[in-house]
Amino acid sequence: MSDRIVAVGLLSARDLERLGSGFSRAFPVDEVPCFGEPLVAIDDADRQMWRTRDQECLQVPLSIGRPGK
């Protein structure tokens, strides 16, 4: 049975320290070729998500009290 990828994350050096020596498969971003484009795409998608969320919040009327009261 082969190992399958179950998660991908961006971690700081401090995060890696907290994970300890048992976490051995980290690949530094600055050592991976062509990683800049995916990072830009992630940042763009994150900005768009927050922009959409903020716009939706502005369109929802604020109510005082609990719903249905």
C-alpha positions, 0 to 999 in steps of 0.5 A, spaced: 500 500 500 502 506 498 502 512 502 497 517 499 497 525 501 492 527 506 494 534 507 498 540 504 500 546 508 504 552 509 507 552 515 512 557 519 519 554 522 516 555 528 510 551 526 515 545 524 518 546 531 512 545 534 510 538 530 517 535 532 522 531 529 516 526 528 514 530 522 519 529 517 516 530 510 517 538 509 519 541 503 522 549 504 518 553 499 524 557 497 527 550 495 522 548 490 522 550 483 516 554 480 512 554 487 511 562 486 505 561 482 501 556 486 502 561 492 500 567 488 493 563 486 492 561 493 493 568 496 488 571 490 483 565 492 483 567 499 482 575 498 476 573 493 473 569 498 474 574 504 471 580 499 465 575 497 464 574 504 464 581 506 460 583 500 455 578 503 455 581 510 453 588 507 447 585 504 444 581 510 439 586 514 441 586 521 436 584 526 435 586 533 434 580 538 433 573 536 430 571 530 423 569 530 422 574 536 
